[in-house]
Structures are given as C-alpha cells and as structure tokens.
Amino acid sequence: MTISTVRGMKDILPPESSLWVKLEERIRDHFFSRGYREIRTPILEKSELFVRSIGETTDIVEKEMYTFTDKSGESVTMRPEGTASVVRAFLNGRNQFPDLPVRLFYLGPMFRHERPQKGRLRQFHQAGAEVLGSQSPLVDAEVLVTLWDLFESLGVRDVSLELNSLGCPECRPRYNEALLEFLSLTVDDLCADCRRRYERNPLRALDCKVPTCVEKTEKAPRILDYLCSECREHFERVRAALDSVGVPYAVNPRMVRGLDYYRRTTFEFLSGELGAQNAVAAGGRYDGLAEMLGSKSPVPGVGFAIGMERLILILSAEGWGGEEEKLPLFLALQEKSLVDVAFRLKRELEKQGLRCEIDYEGRSLKSQMRRANRLGAKFVVIFGEDEWGRGVVKVKNMEEG
C-alpha cells in the first residue's frame, strides 16, 4: 500500500501548479507596484505568539492549532495565520525599519486542524499584506483599495466588500456589557462553545456559525451604536475615502472576525462563487497587537490575508487555466548512437534559455514524435547518422503538421 497525504493536505501538481505560479507572480507584481516589500517568516513559531495575539477563547487557539512540544521541551505551533508572525518579525528587527509606515507582504502555507471541505484545507495558503506604523484611516482605505484593485486586475468580477468597526479599548467594554446582558437572556439556547465563552469573550458568539447561535444573536446590540467619537470618526473617514475613489461596500455590523487582536476597521471580501465558505479575503486594524507581543511602544497596523485556494477556485470558474507553456523544442533521434551528441546540444540550447526535451530510452522515431506531440512541442529536430555526418538536421514545425 502506498502512503497517502495527511487528511486535509493536498499536493499541487502540474498543470495546476502553473496556475499557482502565474497567480503568485501577479500578486507579487501588484504588491511591489504599491510599495510593499516581501517578508518571509518561519512556519514554526512559539505557541505563545498565537495564544497572546489570536486569543485563548478563539476556535483557532482552542481547537485548530497544530501545537506540540519539541525535543527541548518548548511548545511550538505551525503558524495558523500570518499577521502575528509579521508583527513579531517587525519587532525583532525594528532597527531595519527606520521609516514608518512600513509596507510588507507575504505568501505561504498556514495550518489549521479544521474539517476539510471545498476551499478549506488543513494546510492552506495565504497572500497577505500589512502596513505598520500609521493610525490614519486613509491607510485603512488604501489597504482596501490595494486589495480591490488586485481583484479587478485579476478579472475577479463577483466580489463584494463588507465593512465594520470593532471600536477600541475605550468603547468596546461598554458594548461588551450590553452584549453580555443580551446573551444572558438566551445563553441556554446557545451552543456549548458559546455558553462556555460568553462571559469571557461575548464577541465570539457573533462569530459562531452554528445555525441556532446565528438565529439567537440576530437581534443582538450593534457595536456601531456604541462607538466612541474617535472610532466613529475613524470609520466615517474610511468610508468617505472609499466613496471618493468609487470602491463599493456594505456595512455589516455583525462582522467581528475570528481573531481577538482586531480593533476599529474590519472587513471581508465575499464571492458568490464559493458557496457557504464565501470569504476570499479578510482583515482589519490591529493597533494593540504589538503591545500584546511585548512591545513597549505602540505600533499601529492594518492588513489582510487572501485565501489562495479560494481565489484559485474563483479564477478557475472565470476561465483562468493551468496550462503550461508549450515546449519550444524536442530533439528526436533516428539512431540511439547520437544520444551523447544530442545531450551536449541540449545543454547548449538550455544555456541560451531555450527549453527542450530529449528521448534517452532509445524509442522508435514514431514513438518520439508522438511524445513530442503530447508535450506540445512547437518544433522537433530530427537527428540521423547520415545527416549529422554532413552537419545537417531535419526540423519539423509541429504547429503546421
């Protein structure tokens, strides 16, 4: 019996891998054009990083993280998201960033032990961007515009933006009290997780996807009604900036996101191509995250992550293909004795940037021509003893037949 992949993990094979390469190149080019620089952080981090940042009462920390004790006795976790690692790396390398704000982006795998389904795997990939060092609502709007323009450039049509504000440490406690009072009247009807969490972190009830909890919290207090004047002004300026550049959005006061570090602006980009799991990208502002991770001074930040598997599903539905570039040249041998000559020629051609393929197995010329056709070769160079002795070869244009 052969060994299969771990449940929820997927091999990305050709030609699909060509689509991934093409998409990653487009995303990198887009981020570079907007002033972002690439950052690469370790897959394995200290567990404390995510417990502090994401929150002890979140599903991610309680149920989904791949956490284990290494041989030195330290608890480590395979990263379930990218923002905490980026902020940690920024704080560790603070002297490399003399000017603020800093714009950083990343691409790579993340890990969560969730139930595998369409667009949601246990190893999944994200492309994310973070802006560190500015509290301006215009930076929030800029981040949203960057993401909107990326989707537009990729030809993603059926996507919509939803916004909310989660307030700040000044106004959220008052909202939490109102929400807690509301939940106390219906707590017995909530799921076991919401009943356990509602006193410590009532916001999590609004993020619960259990149908009963969604129904019971439908008339919960709106956080937008409890914003302080500064948070209200911040949210209004974000919206005004989006209006000024024609980026459409809808306000969704129920959106709280599944991570505890968010403050003020939160958002999701939704697609009608994805069914129930319809968020293709999401993010928000996290002005207190640096202090959660031990910074002695505040480092405001805002950013987002794109679910790459979900974006691939959308692009495939809209006609993006995973076809690989056609093979420019196939070297076919009439006699196996010419294989060493063809080997040397192949190397010289590849040094000039011309990709080519050769048959090393001594198959018949007819078999080689069939293989060249399967590989999509544009031209076939046919070597024969007599012709090669005279310094000539035959060239067949496969596209002309």
C-alpha positions as CSV (number, residue, x, y, z in Angstrom):
1,M,0.0,0.0,0.0
2,T,1.4,3.4,-1.0
3,I,1.5,6.3,1.6
4,S,-1.2,8.9,1.0
5,T,-1.1,12.6,2.1
6,V,-2.3,13.6,5.5
7,R,-6.0,14.3,5.6
8,G,-6.7,17.9,4.7
9,M,-3.3,18.3,2.9
10,K,-3.0,18.5,-0.8
11,D,-0.4,18.0,-3.5
12,I,-0.4,20.8,-6.1
13,L,0.7,19.0,-9.3
14,P,1.2,20.2,-12.9
15,P,-0.6,21.7,-14.7
16,E,-2.4,23.2,-11.7
17,S,0.9,24.3,-10.2
18,S,1.4,26.5,-13.3
19,L,-1.7,28.4,-12.3
20,W,-0.3,28.9,-8.8
21,V,3.0,30.2,-10.2
22,K,1.2,32.6,-12.5
23,L,-1.1,33.9,-9.7
24,E,1.8,34.3,-7.2
25,E,3.7,36.3,-9.8
26,R,0.7,38.6,-10.5
27,I,0.2,39.1,-6.7
28,R,3.9,39.9,-6.1
29,D,4.0,42.4,-9.0
30,H,0.8,44.1,-7.7
31,F,2.2,44.4,-4.2
32,F,5.6,45.7,-5.4
33,S,3.8,48.3,-7.5
34,R,2.1,49.6,-4.4
35,G,5.3,49.9,-2.4
36,Y,5.2,46.7,-0.4
37,R,8.3,44.6,0.3
38,E,8.2,40.8,0.7
39,I,8.8,39.2,4.2
40,R,9.3,35.5,4.9
41,T,8.7,34.2,8.4
42,P,9.2,30.7,9.9
43,I,6.4,28.2,9.6
44,L,7.1,27.1,13.2
45,E,6.6,29.7,16.0
46,K,6.5,29.7,19.7
47,S,2.9,28.8,20.7
48,E,2.7,31.8,23.0
49,L,2.8,34.1,19.9
50,F,-0.6,32.9,18.7
51,V,-2.2,32.4,22.2
52,R,-1.4,36.1,23.0
53,S,-2.4,37.5,19.7
54,I,-5.3,35.5,18.3
55,G,-6.9,34.9,21.7
56,E,-7.3,32.0,24.1
57,T,-11.0,31.7,23.6
58,T,-11.0,31.6,19.8
59,D,-11.7,28.5,17.8
60,I,-8.2,28.7,16.2
61,V,-6.4,28.5,19.6
62,E,-8.8,26.2,21.3
63,K,-9.4,23.7,18.6
64,E,-7.4,24.2,15.4
65,M,-3.8,24.9,16.0
66,Y,-1.1,22.3,15.2
67,T,0.8,22.5,18.5
68,F,3.3,20.2,20.0
69,T,6.2,20.1,22.5
70,D,9.6,19.9,20.7
71,K,12.6,17.9,21.9
72,S,13.8,20.8,24.0
73,G,10.5,21.0,25.9
74,E,9.2,24.1,24.2
75,S,5.6,24.4,23.0
76,V,5.7,25.3,19.3
77,T,2.9,25.8,16.7
78,M,2.7,25.6,13.0
79,R,1.5,29.1,12.1
80,P,-2.3,29.3,11.6
81,E,-2.2,32.8,10.2
82,G,0.4,35.4,9.1
83,T,-0.2,38.7,10.8
84,A,1.2,37.8,14.2
85,S,4.4,36.4,12.7
86,V,4.9,39.6,10.6
87,V,4.4,41.8,13.6
88,R,6.8,39.7,15.7
89,A,9.4,39.8,12.9
90,F,9.0,43.6,12.7
91,L,9.5,44.0,16.5
92,N,12.5,41.7,16.4
93,G,14.1,43.5,13.5
94,R,12.9,47.0,14.4
95,N,16.2,48.7,13.6
96,Q,15.9,47.6,10.0
97,F,12.8,49.8,9.6
98,P,13.9,53.4,10.4
99,D,11.0,55.0,8.4
100,L,7.3,54.4,9.1
101,P,4.9,53.3,7.9
102,V,6.3,50.0,6.6
103,R,4.5,48.0,3.9
104,L,5.2,44.3,3.9
105,F,3.6,41.3,2.1
106,Y,3.9,37.5,2.3
107,L,2.9,34.3,0.6
108,G,3.0,30.9,2.1
109,P,1.3,27.9,3.8
110,M,-0.7,28.1,7.0
111,F,-2.1,25.2,9.1
112,R,-5.4,24.7,11.0
113,H,-6.9,21.4,12.0
114,E,-10.4,22.1,10.6
115,R,-12.9,19.8,8.8
116,P,-11.6,19.7,5.2
117,Q,-14.1,21.0,2.6
118,K,-14.2,22.9,-0.6
119,G,-11.9,25.9,-0.3
120,R,-10.8,25.0,3.2
121,L,-7.9,22.6,3.8
122,R,-5.7,21.9,6.9
123,Q,-2.7,23.2,5.0
124,F,-3.8,26.2,3.1
125,H,-2.0,29.1,1.5
126,Q,-2.4,32.9,2.1
127,A,-1.1,36.0,0.4
128,G,-1.2,38.8,2.9
129,A,-0.2,42.5,3.3
130,E,0.4,44.6,6.3
131,V,1.0,48.3,6.9
132,L,2.7,49.0,10.2
133,G,3.2,52.4,11.8
134,S,0.2,54.5,10.9
135,Q,-3.2,55.1,12.6
136,S,-4.6,57.1,9.7
137,P,-8.0,55.9,8.4
138,L,-6.7,56.7,5.0
139,V,-4.2,53.8,5.4
140,D,-7.2,51.5,6.1
141,A,-8.8,52.8,2.9
142,E,-5.5,52.4,0.9
143,V,-5.2,48.8,2.0
144,L,-8.8,48.1,0.9
145,V,-8.2,49.9,-2.4
146,T,-5.0,47.8,-2.9
147,L,-7.0,44.6,-2.5
148,W,-9.9,45.8,-4.6
149,D,-7.6,46.8,-7.4
150,L,-5.8,43.4,-7.2
151,F,-9.1,41.5,-7.7
152,E,-10.0,43.9,-10.5
153,S,-6.7,43.3,-12.3
154,L,-7.1,39.5,-12.0
155,G,-10.6,39.7,-13.6
156,V,-12.4,38.7,-10.4
157,R,-15.9,40.1,-11.0
158,D,-18.3,38.6,-8.5
159,V,-16.7,40.0,-5.3
160,S,-18.2,42.4,-2.7
161,L,-16.7,44.2,0.2
162,E,-18.3,44.3,3.7
163,L,-17.0,46.6,6.5
164,N,-17.5,47.0,10.2
165,S,-15.8,48.7,13.2
166,L,-15.0,46.9,16.4
167,G,-14.2,50.0,18.3
168,C,-11.3,50.4,20.7
169,P,-10.4,49.7,24.4
170,E,-12.3,52.9,25.3
171,C,-15.7,52.0,23.8
172,R,-15.7,48.2,23.4
173,P,-16.1,47.4,27.1
174,R,-19.5,49.3,27.1
175,Y,-20.6,47.3,24.1
176,N,-19.4,44.0,25.7
177,E,-21.6,44.8,28.7
178,A,-24.6,45.3,26.5
179,L,-23.9,42.2,24.5
180,L,-23.3,40.1,27.7
181,E,-26.7,41.3,29.1
182,F,-28.4,40.3,25.8
183,L,-26.7,36.9,25.7
184,S,-27.6,36.1,29.3
185,L,-31.2,36.1,28.3
186,T,-30.7,33.3,25.7
187,V,-27.5,31.6,26.9
188,D,-29.2,28.3,27.5
189,D,-30.1,28.1,23.8
190,L,-26.5,28.7,22.6
191,C,-24.1,26.0,21.6
192,A,-21.7,24.6,24.2
193,D,-18.8,26.7,23.0
194,C,-20.7,30.0,23.2
195,R,-22.1,29.1,26.6
196,R,-18.6,28.5,27.8
197,R,-17.1,31.6,26.3
198,Y,-19.8,34.2,26.5
199,E,-18.7,35.8,29.8
200,R,-15.0,35.9,29.0
201,N,-15.4,36.9,25.4
202,P,-19.0,37.6,24.3
203,L,-18.0,38.8,20.8
204,R,-17.2,35.2,19.9
205,A,-21.0,34.5,19.9
206,L,-21.4,36.8,16.9
207,D,-18.7,34.9,15.1
208,C,-20.3,31.5,15.7
209,K,-21.6,29.7,12.6
210,V,-23.9,27.2,14.4
211,P,-27.4,28.0,13.0
212,T,-29.1,28.2,16.4
213,C,-26.5,30.8,17.6
214,V,-26.9,32.8,14.4
215,E,-30.6,32.9,14.9
216,K,-30.5,33.7,18.7
217,T,-28.0,36.6,18.2
218,E,-29.8,38.1,15.2
219,K,-31.2,41.0,17.3
220,A,-28.0,41.5,19.4
221,P,-26.9,45.1,20.0
222,R,-25.0,46.6,17.2
223,I,-21.4,47.6,18.0
224,L,-21.7,50.6,15.7
225,D,-24.2,52.1,18.2
226,Y,-21.6,52.0,20.9
227,L,-18.5,53.5,19.2
228,C,-16.8,56.4,20.9
229,S,-16.4,59.7,18.9
230,E,-12.9,58.9,17.8
231,C,-13.8,55.4,16.5
232,R,-16.9,56.8,14.8
233,E,-14.9,59.5,13.1
234,H,-12.3,56.9,12.0
235,F,-14.9,54.7,10.5
236,E,-16.6,57.6,8.7
237,R,-13.3,58.7,7.2
238,V,-12.6,55.2,5.9
239,R,-16.0,55.1,4.3
240,A,-15.6,58.6,2.8
241,A,-12.2,57.7,1.3
242,L,-13.7,54.6,-0.3
243,D,-16.6,56.6,-1.6
244,S,-14.2,59.2,-3.1
245,V,-12.5,56.6,-5.3
246,G,-15.6,54.6,-6.2
247,V,-15.0,51.4,-4.3
248,P,-18.4,50.0,-3.3
249,Y,-19.0,48.4,0.0
250,A,-21.7,47.4,2.5
251,V,-21.7,47.9,6.3
252,N,-22.1,44.6,8.2
253,P,-22.4,45.3,11.9
254,R,-22.3,41.6,12.8
255,M,-18.8,41.0,11.4
256,V,-16.4,40.5,14.3
257,R,-13.8,38.2,12.7
258,G,-12.3,35.2,14.4
259,L,-9.2,36.8,15.9
260,D,-9.1,38.9,19.1
261,Y,-6.5,41.4,18.0
262,Y,-8.7,43.4,15.7
263,R,-9.7,47.0,16.6
264,R,-11.7,49.5,14.6
265,T,-11.9,48.7,10.9
266,T,-12.6,45.0,10.0
267,F,-13.6,43.8,6.6
268,E,-14.3,40.8,4.3
269,F,-14.3,40.4,0.6
270,L,-17.0,37.9,-0.3
271,S,-17.5,35.9,-3.5
272,G,-20.7,34.4,-4.9
273,E,-18.6,31.6,-6.5
274,L,-17.7,30.0,-3.2
275,G,-21.0,28.9,-1.6
276,A,-21.1,28.9,2.2
277,Q,-17.4,29.5,2.7
278,N,-17.6,32.7,0.7
279,A,-14.9,34.9,2.2
280,V,-11.9,35.1,-0.3
281,A,-10.0,37.7,1.7
282,A,-10.4,39.4,5.1
283,G,-8.5,41.6,7.5
284,G,-8.7,44.7,9.6
285,R,-6.8,47.1,12.0
286,Y,-4.9,45.8,15.0
287,D,-3.4,48.8,16.8
288,G,-2.8,46.9,20.1
289,L,-1.2,43.8,18.7
290,A,2.4,45.0,19.1
291,E,1.9,45.6,22.8
292,M,0.3,42.2,23.2
293,L,3.5,40.7,21.9
294,G,5.7,42.7,24.3
295,S,6.4,46.0,22.6
296,K,7.0,48.9,25.0
297,S,5.7,51.4,22.4
298,P,2.5,51.2,20.3
299,V,2.9,50.1,16.6
300,P,-0.5,50.6,14.9
301,G,-1.2,48.3,12.0
302,V,-3.7,47.2,9.4
303,G,-3.7,44.4,6.9
304,F,-5.4,41.5,5.2
305,A,-4.9,37.9,4.0
306,I,-6.2,36.3,0.8
307,G,-7.2,32.6,0.8
308,M,-5.2,31.4,-2.2
309,E,-7.2,28.1,-2.6
310,R,-10.4,30.0,-2.7
311,L,-9.0,32.6,-5.1
312,I,-7.9,29.7,-7.4
313,L,-11.4,28.3,-7.3
314,I,-12.8,31.6,-8.4
315,L,-10.3,32.2,-11.1
316,S,-10.8,28.7,-12.5
317,A,-14.5,29.3,-12.6
318,E,-13.9,32.5,-14.5
319,G,-11.7,30.9,-17.2
320,W,-8.1,31.0,-15.8
321,G,-6.3,27.9,-17.0
322,G,-3.4,25.9,-15.6
323,E,-1.9,25.2,-19.0
324,E,1.8,25.0,-19.0
325,E,3.8,26.9,-21.7
326,K,4.4,24.8,-24.8
327,L,7.7,23.0,-25.2
328,P,9.7,25.0,-27.7
329,L,11.9,22.1,-29.0
330,F,12.1,18.3,-28.9
331,L,15.2,16.5,-30.0
332,A,14.4,13.2,-31.7
333,L,17.0,10.6,-32.6
334,Q,16.8,8.2,-35.5
335,E,19.8,6.2,-34.0
336,K,20.5,5.8,-30.3
337,S,24.2,6.3,-31.0
338,L,23.5,10.0,-31.3
339,V,22.2,10.4,-27.8
340,D,25.5,11.8,-26.5
341,V,25.6,14.4,-29.3
342,A,22.0,15.4,-28.5
343,F,22.8,15.6,-24.8
344,R,25.5,18.1,-25.4
345,L,23.4,20.1,-27.8
346,K,20.5,20.1,-25.3
347,R,22.8,21.6,-22.6
348,E,24.0,24.4,-25.0
349,L,20.4,25.3,-26.0
350,E,19.3,25.4,-22.4
351,K,22.2,27.7,-21.5
352,Q,20.7,30.1,-24.2
353,G,17.3,29.9,-22.5
354,L,15.7,27.5,-24.9
355,R,13.8,24.7,-23.1
356,C,13.9,21.4,-24.8
357,E,13.3,17.7,-24.3
358,I,15.2,14.6,-25.4
359,D,14.5,10.8,-25.6
360,Y,17.1,8.8,-23.6
361,E,15.3,5.5,-23.9
362,G,16.0,4.5,-27.5
363,R,12.4,4.5,-28.6
364,S,11.4,4.5,-32.2
365,L,11.2,7.7,-34.1
366,K,7.5,7.3,-34.4
367,S,7.2,6.9,-30.6
368,Q,9.4,10.0,-30.1
369,M,7.2,12.1,-32.5
370,R,4.1,11.0,-30.5
371,R,5.7,12.1,-27.3
372,A,6.7,15.4,-28.8
373,N,3.1,15.9,-29.7
374,R,1.9,15.1,-26.2
375,L,4.3,17.6,-24.8
376,G,3.1,20.3,-27.1
377,A,6.4,20.8,-28.8
378,K,6.5,23.6,-31.3
379,F,9.4,22.1,-33.3
380,V,11.1,18.8,-33.5
381,V,14.8,18.5,-34.5
382,I,15.4,15.0,-36.0
383,F,18.9,13.7,-35.9
384,G,20.1,11.0,-38.3
385,E,23.6,9.5,-38.6
386,D,24.0,10.4,-42.3
387,E,22.6,14.0,-41.9
388,W,24.6,14.6,-38.7
389,G,27.7,13.5,-40.5
390,R,27.1,16.2,-43.1
391,G,26.3,18.7,-40.4
392,V,22.6,19.0,-41.1
393,V,19.4,18.0,-39.2
394,K,15.7,17.9,-40.2
395,V,13.3,20.4,-38.5
396,K,9.6,19.7,-38.3
397,N,7.1,22.5,-37.4
398,M,4.6,20.6,-35.3
399,E,2.1,23.5,-35.4
400,E,1.9,23.3,-39.2
401,G,1.5,19.4,-39.1
